[in-house]
């Protein structure tokens, strides 16, 4: 299913699609996409103003070796991403003792965040999003970010650049013909970012969803997008499928 141009409809319609997509991702991960000790839940918030996320939890009593047994190892099956960025600046600092806060259902190990127009609607909203996602990575939570909206004047090089600058300020430029971003973050140590630029009309590649450093499961983006589209109201589909004759100004 080629990616649609979601800038053609208002944010509320994308939010409706996004909510169903989150549920489809949960269903796919919970029916064979994850090792037995892991499970996915939509929009669970346990600390801070974190919304629109998919969290994976591992019971504190579970055998953590299941991730190693059932997930793919980076060394044996490197994720297919066009750009790979590594940050080892804090690899030793993170070896110090720290307190782990656990939810009663288990430890958060990964988050999927689908970017909405509101996340980039103002400087404050973008800053809050960047602080939230970078804090998750800082805390050792792996992250997969899906941004199907083009850069704005607030994130001219895309959402990945805004997040990664919190750890490493590196040169990064989006291909002009592929302004949308998929970015998977292995929280490490070391931290590693796997970045895939995409465009409207492309098929969504599966992206790595890390459960432990260097171990991941494929994030079924294309299949779940298709599943969500199949049940989206036909009257709303037509808004996205009808040829658009008017160019959209850059936000």
N, C-alpha and C positions, 0 to 999 in steps of 0.2 A: 504494500500500500504506500504510494508516494506521499511524502509529507505535504500537508496542505498549508496554504498561506493564511495563518491565523490572525494576521494583522487586518484582514478583510472584515472581521466581525468584532463585536465588542467583547470586552474582557469577561463579561458574564457568561457568554456562550463558551468561551474557552474553559472557564472554570467548571462548567457543567461537564464538558468532555474530560477535563483533567481529573475530576472526581471519579468518573467511571474508569479511567485509565489506571488510576491508583488501585482500584479494586481488582481490575484485571491482572495487574502485576502481582498483587497479593495472591490471587488465585493460582497463577502460573507458578509462583515460587513455592507455594504451600502444597502443590500437587506434583512434586517431583523435582522442582528446580533447586531445592535446598537440601543439604544433609539432614538426616533425621532429627538431630538435636536443635535445629534452627526453625524459626517460623517468622512470618511476616504479618504485621498489623498496620492498618492505615491510620494516619494522623493521630498517633499517640504522643502526648506531650507530658514529660515528667519534670522538666526544668527549663525555665526561660520561655520566651514567647516564640516557640518553634511550631510552625503550622505547615500544612501541606507537605508532609513528609511520609515516607514509608520507612519504618524502622524494623530491623531484624534483631531478635533477642535470643540469647542463649541462656538456658537455665544455669544457675550457679552450680548446680549439682551435676550437670551433664558432662559427658566425656568429650573434652575439647578436641581430642584426636579425630573425631568424626569429620571435622572440617578438612583436615589434612588428607583423610582417606577418600572423601567424596568430591572435594573441590579440585580444580585444576591448579597445578603448580606453574608459576611464571617461568621457572627454569625449564620446564618440559613443554609448556604450551604458552609462549608469550602472547599476551593480548594483542589483537590486531587493531592498532591505533596508529594514525599517521604521525603523531607527535608524542614523544615520551620525554618528560622532564623529571629530574631527580633533585632532591634537596636533602643534604646530609648535615646541615649546619647545627642541628640540635641532637644528633644521634647519641652523643655521650650525656648531655644534660638530661635526657629522658630516662637514663638508667637509674636516677635517684629514686628514693622511696616516695610513694604517693598514696593518698587515700582514694579508694575506688568506691563510688556511690552506685549502689545497685537498686534497680527497681524491683518491686516484689515479684515481677514476672521474669526477672533475669537481667542480664547485662546487655546494653545496647551495643551492637557491634558494627552496624552499618545503617546508612540512611540513603534513600533515594529522594531527591528534590527535583520537582518539575517546576521550572521557573514560570511565573505568571507575569502579565504586563505590570501588575502592581508592584512587583519586586524591583522594577526599574523605573517606576513612575515618578520618582523624585530622588534627590540626593540623599535624603534621610532614609527612604525605603531601600535604596541600593546599599547604603552603608550598613543598615541593619541586616540585610541579607548576607553581605560579605562577612560581617562580624560573626553572624550565626554559623555560617558554613565553615569559616576558617577555625572557629572555636571547636567545632566538632572534630575536625582533623587534628587540631592541637591536642585534643583529649584522647586521641587514638581511635576515634570512630571513623570507619571508612565511608566514603561518600561517592555517590553517582549523581551528577547534575545533568539535567536535560533542559536545554534552552532552545525552544523552537521560535524565538523572536529575534529579529536582527538587533545589532548593537544600537545604542542610543548615544546621545552626546555625553551621557553619564558613564557609559562603558564602551568607548569607541573601539576598543579592541576585543570586545566580548566579555562575557561573564567569567570565563576561565582566567583571563589576564587579571581581572579585578581580584579574584580569590587568590591566585598564586602569588601576586605581589605581596601578600601578607607574609609569605615565607621566602621567596626569592624574586627579586626584581630583575627579570630577564626580558630580552627583546622577544616580542611575539606579535605577529601580524596575521590576521585572518585572510584567507584567499578572498579576493573581491567577489568571486562567483559562489562562495560557500560561507555565508556570514553567520550561520547558525552553529551551535556548539553542543557536543556531547563530551563530558569530561568525567573520567573515573579516577578517584584518588585512593591510593593505598596509603593509609596513615602511617605505615612504617613502624619503626625506623628501618631504612631511610624513607622519607616521604617520596612517593612517585606519582606523577600525574600522567594519565593516558588520555590524549585529546584527539577528537575526531571532528573536524569541520564538516558540515553538511549544508544542504540547501533545500529550499522548497522544491518538491518534485523528486527528491532522492528517496530511496528506501532506507529505513532506519537500520543501521547495523546493530547487532547485539554487542553490548558493552560489558566489560568485566565489573562484577560486583564483588568486592573483596570482603572476605569473612575473617581472615587473618592476614598478617603481612605475607605477601607473595603467594597467597592462595585465594582463588576466586571462583565464582560460578558465573556463567553467562547470564547477563541481564536480558530477558526476552523482550526487547523493545518493539521490534517489528510485529511479532505475533500478537502482542497485547494491544498495540495501536490498532491493528486490523480488527481484533475482537471488539474493541471499543467503538470503532467506526461502524461496524456492522449493526450495532444497536442504537446508533445516534439517530435522532429523528430525521426523516427524509426531507422535511421542509427546511431544516437547518443545514443539511448536507448540500442542498442546492445553492445556498449562499456561498459555499466554498468551492463548488464545482463549476459554477457559471463563469465563463471567461470575464475577467475584470479588465475594463477598457480604460479605467482611470488610474494613473500612477499614484502611489501612496507616498506622501511626504515623509522624510526621515523624522522620527520623534525628536 
